[in-house]
Amino acid sequence: MEELNFKEWITNLDNPISDTEIASLYYHNTNMKVRDLAIRTGKSIGEVYRIIHRQGSPNRKMNNHENVFSFASSGMSVNKIAEFTGYTPRNIRYILGKANGNGI
């Protein structure tokens, strides 16, 4: 968890982070946990989830699956997609197969 010093904590109270900024932090900083985001913004975990849900799907995996589909449609090989996304080649084949109705 991220510990805020007093100055950072007071700054968060004076300048609250907008819902759009919270969603942006969540979707673009994939290694930031919801709990850490709640601490950083001074909001409850439930409120952070509600904000994220209003902005889109709270499941980051769906965004990663969209990347897999984009890479595959551009003609990239399964191994290259796996390298870029951090998934295993087997998982890439599963994601693509499931989208085509051929769940493996």
Beta strands, then each sheet from edge to edge (+ up, - down):
end
